[in-house]
Amino acid sequence: MASIKDVAAEAGVSVATVSRVLNDHPSVSPAARARVLAATESLGYRPNAVARSLRTDRTRTLGLVISDVLNPYFTALARSVEEAARTLGYSVIIGNADERPELQDHHVRTLLDRRIDGLLVSPTDGGSPLMLDTARSSTPMVFVDRWIPGVDVPVVRADGRAAVRDLVAHLHGIGHRRLAIIAGPAATTTGSERVEAFREALGAYGLPLPDDHIGQGDFQADSGRRATERFLALPEPPHVIFAADNLMALGALDAIRARGLSVPHDIGLAAFDDIPWFVHTDPPITAIAQPTGDLGRAAVQALVDLIEGRSPRSVTLPARLVVRRSCGESPTDQRSTT
């Protein structure tokens, strides 16, 4: 492997000049810069990242701790984060919390030990001591998708309230009155916020949300299946089930089919977090879509702003309703369809 001394000899300059070129220092003549870059290319020289990080106290690496890598929403979010970071000259190390606070903390510790420049986190709970200490430390950190209330950390997220109102308006408009929700964990901001938004949207039409029409889930398919089984056992089952994430919606669909029922003829189904699979289910599932690409880019930009001494800002982007056929059809509905 070529060394920096080899590059200096090849280019006919000093080692210090090579170092200045590699660190993009302005005090190098264009001719010397061109010779150094040509030498690094011909010799296949790659700077020692570890040594550089020790000199500069920067690793050009970001940490990302996501709630569940098997959830297609978080998979897409991680991809957009990695792409955005790469365009800004950073690499990303990803940790999967699997919706477990203790695993989240393990990944945070590991990433901090690796001397990452900054941390993106989608918290799995209301805030462990480690998360709170990290937020109060000098480590640049941004919350993405979820956040910890009261913690002074920039947040990049989607606001689904308007889309939930649009969903309830759509369901009301095609005649549905008994609506149920499969909620996510109350300890997460997304879990509590979506139930609150759903309740408020129903209230606007004078519709109740009885306790037996709230199923407690954990953002996993099995919990969606169990909640749906309880809904279907009610003397008056709901007309439509709204699952507060995509995996719980798939579990709900399994439970409906296991009872020999069909969507939407016997019961309607809608979901938060649109995924490509929903277009291919029978019928395609009505869902609220979050702008994962924009969220990932905005989160990386906010974190890099923090790292590089600029003022970051929290970002809230709108989610949108995508009407398909899983709740029935309305010829007068003008919203976007797939």
Secondary structure as GFF3:
##gff-version 3
##sequence-region A 1 338
A	DSSP	alpha_helix	4	11	.	.	.	ID=ss1
A	DSSP	alpha_helix	15	22	.	.	.	ID=ss2
A	DSSP	alpha_helix	30	43	.	.	.	ID=ss3
A	DSSP	alpha_helix	49	56	.	.	.	ID=ss4
A	DSSP	beta_strand	61	66	.	.	.	ID=ss5
A	DSSP	alpha_helix	72	87	.	.	.	ID=ss6
A	DSSP	beta_strand	91	96	.	.	.	ID=ss7
A	DSSP	alpha_helix	101	113	.	.	.	ID=ss8
A	DSSP	beta_strand	118	121	.	.	.	ID=ss9
A	DSSP	alpha_helix	129	136	.	.	.	ID=ss10
A	DSSP	beta_strand	141	144	.	.	.	ID=ss11
A	DSSP	beta_strand	155	159	.	.	.	ID=ss12
A	DSSP	alpha_helix	161	173	.	.	.	ID=ss13
A	DSSP	beta_strand	179	183	.	.	.	ID=ss14
A	DSSP	alpha_helix	189	203	.	.	.	ID=ss15
A	DSSP	three_ten_helix	211	213	.	.	.	ID=ss16
A	DSSP	beta_strand	214	216	.	.	.	ID=ss17
A	DSSP	alpha_helix	221	232	.	.	.	ID=ss18
A	DSSP	beta_strand	240	243	.	.	.	ID=ss19
A	DSSP	alpha_helix	246	258	.	.	.	ID=ss20
A	DSSP	beta_strand	268	272	.	.	.	ID=ss21
A	DSSP	alpha_helix	277	280	.	.	.	ID=ss22
A	DSSP	beta_strand	286	289	.	.	.	ID=ss23
A	DSSP	alpha_helix	292	307	.	.	.	ID=ss24
A	DSSP	beta_strand	315	318	.	.	.	ID=ss25
A	DSSP	beta_strand	320	322	.	.	.	ID=ss26
###
